[in-house]
């Protein structure tokens, strides 16, 4: 029976299901584990002060002897961003295409991890052997070049993982998606298809990246007299290429602003994925030497992020770029769900400075819509469907598509992060669950900020803090000094002197009460102060600030 058990393929999502980001999946067969992707997620609004969120890899650490390597589908942050943090715990070989590896190496260099990490560049069409798995890289299209799907061959059957993809027959750079290879693998018989669900709710096809090039050309023609500022995703190299081509055509110089944008563009041009005509790119400092009608600024901040270059320009705090009337600002992106408010704020600020803001039709998605998803299902013809990459509603929409294409309902699995799906040619079922979750990264601290700290931050943000300080005499426990009341983020003290004086008296009464009952245990004293002061402040202000009693002792 034990042998039978080990001969199934286990698919374990470590992160990335039910949200956008943090993509990471483990494939396990017998004594071999292969990891696909290692992404981060951006913090939710209630994660105060958190920089990023990475997956919990406890299960992989416990089984590190089985892990043969990590394979990447493409170079976006939600697929490679957690790598520098996770490599410190799981030092395994990395396999990726050329541009993806270039972006990974830039991260590793920043974190001093290059020397200790094995890396191998794989071309689309090639295969690598990792333990009992063979992994084939298949060319796809996405909003960053060198994206691949993976055919994962195991003794239990073939799993096709699309990565993030769209079908673009006329890509800006390189070849179209290798649909022929999907069909050939489909003919061999595919056990399961793990397909990108991000746009599964949208009917039709995703437009080709080239359509954006035509729109950009028209906008340049219409705005010949104005300075043009274009905000887009740093990683969308093809978009940047089209902007540079159009700028060159209209005789404009290009400035690139925003750290992530500069990083991606320098990596892409070093590796030959961006062709920049000579004397087109100039430094930000040289911008003042050219008239407005000869300038294009490509910048980060299309999502309204407060620290990104465009937001700083809109808020008048950018050191070198001032928005002026007549500037044309183009948003070449759509707001990611949840960012609409921030984007709208930036658009308002730019408009108030007299800029002409354009945000319609200057973006196409990098993800497949329903017709492309159906095409992949039809070519691959999988036995089981496992929608991935997306929130629950996106995965559900894909499950419906799969069902309409004739896949039986009990062969479609909408998994949760941490589920262990065991499958072979005869059956598939979720047999267990491994420890997963979100590890919060704040500054240099990884995982040291947990739910309790976040709850405290939330509490401080909502109601502020009141500190009661008093000094007792050792042995006799008489109050020598205080109590003094200090508050931050609760009320403006100068206008609430009466309230503070009453609060002082409440603390003093609570202390006298303790002392008259011969309470000498400090934690009990602190609780008494907390309770009576909390009750008083709630009655007077209907607020519950965090209360910190501090007791000192002198001889």
Buried (B, 14 or more C-beta within 10 A) or exposed (E): EEEEEEEBBBBBBBBBBBBBBBBBBBBBBBEBBBBBBBBBBBBEEEBBEBBBBBBBBBBBEEBEEBBBBBBBBBBBBBBBBBBBBBBEEBBBBBBBBBBBBBBBBBBBEEEEBEEEBEEEBBEBEBEBEBBBBBBBBBBBBBBBBBBBBBBBBBEBBBBBBBBBBBBBEEBBBBEBBBBEBBEEBBEEEBBBBBBBBBBBBBEEBBBBBBBBBEBBBEBBEEBEEBBBBBBBBBBBBBBBBBBBBBBBEBEBBBBBBBEBBBBBBBBBBEBEBBEBEEEBBBEBEEBEEBEBBBBBBBBBBBBBBEEBBBBBBBBEEBEEBEBEEBBBBBBBBBBBEEBEEBBEBBBEBBBEBEBBBBBEEBBBBBBBBBBBBBBBBEBBBBBBBBBBBBBBEBBBBBBBBBBEEEBEEEBBBBBEBBBBBBBBEEEBEBEEEBEBEBBBBBEEEBEEBEEEBBEBBEBBEEBBBBBBBBBBEEEEBEBBEBBBBBBEEBBEEEEBEEBBEBBBEBBBBBBEEBBEEEBEEBEEBBBBBBEBBBEBBEEBBEEBBBBBBBBEEEE
